[in-house]
Amino acid sequence: MDPKEWFKNAKYGMMVHWGLYSVLAGEYKGKKSGAYAEWIQSYFRIPIKEYEKLAAAFDPIFFDAEEWIKFAIECGMQYIVVTSKHHDGFAMFGSETDKYNIRDMTPFGRDAISEIGEACYKYNFKMGLYYSQDLDWHEEHGGGYRSVGGSAGMSWDNSWDFPETDRKDYNICFEEKIYPQVKEILTKYGDLCLIWFDVPKTLEEKHSRMLYDAIKQYQPDCLINSRLGNGIYDYVSLGDNEIPDSIANIRGAKKSPYGLYECAATLNDTWGFSYHDQNWKTAEQIAVNRNHLNGLGINYLLNVGPDALGRIPAQSIDILRGAAKL
């Protein structure tokens, strides 16, 4: 099937935010993080050397990729999008480009993305990967330094370890880490239905074009969301949790060249796992949102944030199972 036709018919998917931030679970030194637990390094300005220590504690002994995929299928979902690298720069795959990854830095010692890919192949389920192509707080030259204020007022770039903005050059990070890692995920994990990029604050058109061209070279059927930047994309990612009244009322009035739209949304307020965020949506709310969005031709990509042991929270499971029955 043509990938664009598949995407139009998919309607419903699962997003997974999972990484070192899951260990902190929205709390640091007795204080709660902001709404987004996955932003905790920026929220508390945690130095790289201290944040790196989380890797020694990251051993998700209950992680079972097949359980995740079977659960998504049970809930009526058609694809999964997993964070292969978030803004903290830590890769959830065994990267040959940078040792700051789950295989080489943790007692777990396994490639989580590989296991999820194998489970998707076994159950004939589509896999997409999230990759933070601009922000990377583990790198001096990670992006975001040209923008003021980050999510919920936090710093886009690592301004605590590397405060001298005029020394930063995103081209270095792009050439040494971003582009090589994107090539890795394109060539190591089988067919990908999409690549989900995020917050393009620093990318120039050449960067967006190089990533787009690499994806089309190695995975011609892989779709690319509009957060790649510079107007280069296959489908439109709406704003986080954006539920428009109509296609015409999408924030920013972005238009999809192929009529493809997707809303990524949370089940509570955070994307990454947080102990203190108990502001859960109901199964009924999820069912209403899904029907409304699908009626507009917009896919609903619902996020779960597994904990540091690899477990999808019980509340998420109950809500999604409940919504599937409505």
C-alpha positions in Angstrom: 0.0 0.0 0.0 1.1 3.5 -0.8 2.5 5.0 2.5 0.2 8.1 2.2 -2.8 5.9 1.8 -1.7 3.8 4.8 -1.3 7.0 6.9 -4.7 8.3 6.0 -6.3 5.0 7.0 -4.2 4.5 10.2 -6.2 7.0 12.3 -4.8 5.9 15.7 -1.3 5.3 17.1 0.7 5.1 20.2 3.6 7.5 21.1 6.2 6.5 23.7 8.4 8.9 25.6 11.0 6.9 27.4 14.5 7.7 28.5 16.9 8.7 31.3 14.3 11.3 32.5 12.0 8.3 33.4 14.4 7.5 36.3 13.8 10.9 37.9 10.0 10.6 37.2 9.4 14.3 37.5 11.2 14.8 40.8 14.7 16.1 41.6 16.2 16.8 45.1 12.9 16.9 46.7 11.3 19.2 44.2 8.7 18.6 41.4 9.6 19.4 37.8 7.4 21.5 35.5 4.6 20.0 33.6 6.9 18.1 31.2 8.9 15.5 33.1 11.1 14.8 30.0 12.3 18.4 30.2 13.6 17.9 33.8 17.3 18.4 32.9 16.6 21.8 31.5 14.0 22.7 34.2 16.5 22.1 37.1 19.6 22.9 34.9 21.2 19.6 35.9 24.8 19.5 34.8 25.7 16.8 32.3 28.1 15.0 34.6 25.3 14.7 37.2 22.6 13.8 34.7 24.8 11.1 33.2 24.8 9.2 36.6 21.2 8.3 35.8 22.5 5.8 33.2 24.0 3.7 36.0 20.5 3.4 37.6 18.6 2.7 34.3 17.8 -1.0 34.3 14.3 -1.5 33.0 14.0 -5.2 34.0 10.2 -5.3 33.2 10.6 -3.9 29.7 8.9 -6.3 27.2 8.6 -5.0 23.7 6.1 -7.6 22.7 3.8 -6.7 25.6 3.9 -3.0 24.4 3.0 -3.9 20.8 0.3 -6.4 21.8 -1.3 -3.8 24.0 -1.3 -1.2 21.2 -2.9 -3.7 18.9 -5.5 -4.6 21.6 -6.4 -0.9 21.8 -7.0 -0.6 18.1 -3.8 1.3 17.3 -2.1 0.9 13.9 1.4 2.2 14.6 3.9 3.2 17.3 6.3 6.1 17.5 9.1 5.7 20.1 11.7 8.3 21.3 15.0 7.1 19.8 16.7 10.3 21.2 15.0 13.1 23.1 16.4 16.5 24.0 18.7 15.2 26.7 20.8 13.6 23.9 20.6 10.0 25.3 20.0 7.4 22.6 17.6 4.5 23.3 19.4 2.5 20.6 22.9 1.1 20.4 24.5 4.0 18.6 27.9 3.6 16.9 28.2 7.4 16.6 28.0 8.2 20.3 28.5 6.0 23.4 25.9 8.0 25.3 23.2 5.4 24.7 21.2 2.6 26.5 23.4 -0.2 25.3 26.7 1.2 26.2 26.0 3.3 29.3 23.4 1.3 31.3 23.3 -2.0 33.3 20.5 -2.9 31.0 22.9 -3.2 28.1 20.4 -3.9 25.4 19.1 -2.0 22.3 15.5 -1.1 23.2 14.7 0.2 19.7 15.9 -3.0 18.2 13.7 -5.1 20.4 10.6 -2.9 19.7 11.4 -3.2 15.9 11.6 -7.0 16.2 8.2 -7.1 18.0 6.7 -4.8 15.4 7.9 -7.1 12.6 6.6 -10.2 14.5 3.1 -8.7 14.8 3.1 -6.9 11.4 2.8 -3.6 13.2 4.1 -0.3 11.9 7.0 1.4 13.7 8.0 5.1 13.6 10.8 6.8 15.5 11.0 10.1 17.2 14.4 11.8 17.0 15.3 15.3 18.4 17.2 16.7 15.5 17.8 20.1 16.9 18.0 20.2 20.7 20.7 18.1 22.4 21.6 19.1 25.9 24.5 16.7 26.0 26.4 18.6 23.3 28.0 22.0 23.5 26.9 22.7 20.0 23.4 21.3 20.4 20.7 23.6 18.9 18.2 26.0 20.4 20.8 28.7 21.4 19.3 31.2 18.9 15.9 31.2 20.6 14.8 32.8 23.8 12.9 30.6 26.3 12.1 27.0 25.9 9.1 24.8 26.7 7.3 26.3 29.7 10.0 29.0 29.9 12.9 26.5 30.2 16.1 26.9 28.2 16.1 25.4 24.7 19.8 24.8 24.7 22.2 23.7 27.5 22.9 27.2 28.8 24.1 25.9 32.2 27.1 23.8 31.1 27.8 25.9 28.0 26.7 29.5 28.7 28.8 31.1 26.0 26.2 31.3 23.1 28.6 33.0 20.7 30.9 29.9 20.8 28.1 27.5 19.7 27.9 26.2 16.2 25.1 23.8 15.4 26.8 22.6 12.2 29.3 20.8 14.4 26.6 18.9 16.3 24.8 18.2 13.1 27.8 16.8 11.3 29.2 14.8 14.2 26.1 13.4 15.8 22.7 14.3 14.4 23.1 13.3 10.8 25.1 10.1 11.5 22.6 9.0 14.1 19.6 9.6 11.8 21.4 7.5 9.2 21.8 4.8 11.9 18.2 4.6 12.7 17.3 4.5 9.0 19.6 1.6 8.3 19.5 -0.6 11.4 15.9 -1.2 12.3 14.0 -2.3 9.2 11.1 -0.5 7.6 10.0 2.7 9.3 6.6 4.2 8.6 7.7 7.7 9.7 10.3 9.8 11.4 9.0 12.2 14.0 11.2 15.3 14.4 10.7 18.1 16.9 11.1 21.8 17.7 13.2 23.0 14.8 14.7 26.1 16.3 18.2 26.2 14.8 18.1 24.2 11.6 18.9 26.0 8.4 17.2 24.8 5.2 20.4 22.8 4.3 20.1 20.8 7.4 16.4 20.0 6.9 17.0 19.1 3.3 19.9 16.8 4.1 17.8 14.9 6.6 14.8 14.7 4.3 17.0 13.5 1.4 18.7 10.8 3.5 15.4 9.5 4.7 14.1 9.3 1.1 17.3 7.6 0.0 17.4 4.9 2.7 13.6 4.6 3.3 11.6 5.9 0.4 8.3 4.9 2.0 9.1 6.6 5.3 7.0 9.7 6.0 8.4 12.9 7.6 6.5 15.2 9.9 6.4 19.0 9.7 8.6 19.6 12.7 11.7 18.8 10.5 11.6 22.5 9.8 12.0 24.9 6.9 8.7 23.8 5.3 10.1 20.4 4.3 7.8 17.6 5.2 5.2 15.0 4.1 2.6 15.5 6.8 1.5 18.1 9.4 2.1 17.6 13.1 -0.5 19.7 14.9 0.5 21.5 18.1 0.8 19.3 21.2 -2.7 18.3 22.3 -4.3 20.5 19.6 -7.9 19.6 18.9 -9.1 21.9 16.1 -12.7 22.5 15.1 -11.7 22.1 11.5 -8.7 21.6 9.3 -9.0 25.3 8.4 -8.5 26.2 12.1 -5.3 24.4 12.7 -2.9 26.7 14.6 -0.3 28.3 12.3 -2.6 27.4 9.3 -0.1 24.7 8.1 -1.2 22.8 5.0 -0.3 19.3 4.2 0.8 18.6 0.6 -0.9 15.2 0.7 -3.8 15.9 3.1 -2.1 14.1 6.0 -2.5 15.4 9.5 -1.7 14.0 13.0 -2.4 15.2 16.6 0.1 14.0 19.2 -1.4 14.1 22.6 -0.9 13.2 26.2 -3.1 11.1 28.6 -2.2 13.4 31.5 -0.1 16.6 31.2 3.4 15.2 30.8 5.0 13.1 28.0 7.7 11.4 30.1 6.8 9.5 33.3 6.0 11.6 36.3 5.0 10.5 39.8 3.1 13.7 40.6 1.1 14.2 37.4 -2.3 12.6 38.1 -4.3 14.9 35.9 -5.6 12.0 33.8 -8.0 12.3 30.9 -10.9 9.9 31.0 -11.5 7.0 28.6 -14.7 8.9 27.5 -12.6 12.0 26.7 -10.2 10.0 24.7 -12.9 8.3 22.7 -14.6 11.7 21.9 -11.3 13.2 20.8 -10.4 10.3 18.6 -13.8 10.3 16.9 -13.7 14.0 16.4 -10.1 14.0 15.0 -10.7 11.0 12.8 -13.8 12.6 11.4 -11.6 15.5 10.3 -9.1 13.1 8.7 -6.6 13.7 11.5 -4.7 10.7 13.1 -4.7 10.6 16.9 -1.2 9.7 18.3 -1.6 9.1 22.0 1.4 9.1 24.3 2.3 6.8 27.1 5.3 7.4 29.4 6.8 4.2 30.7 8.6 4.2 34.0 12.3 3.4 34.6 11.4 -0.3 34.9 9.9 -0.3 31.5 6.2 -0.5 32.6 3.4 1.5 31.0 1.6 3.1 33.9 -1.5 1.3 35.1 -3.6 4.5 34.6 -2.6 4.7 31.0 -3.5 1.1 30.4 -6.9 1.5 32.1 -7.8 4.6 30.1 -6.7 3.2 26.7 -8.5 -0.1 27.3 -11.6 1.7 28.4 -11.5 4.0 25.3 -11.2 1.0 23.0 -14.5 -0.3 24.3 -16.4 2.9 23.5 
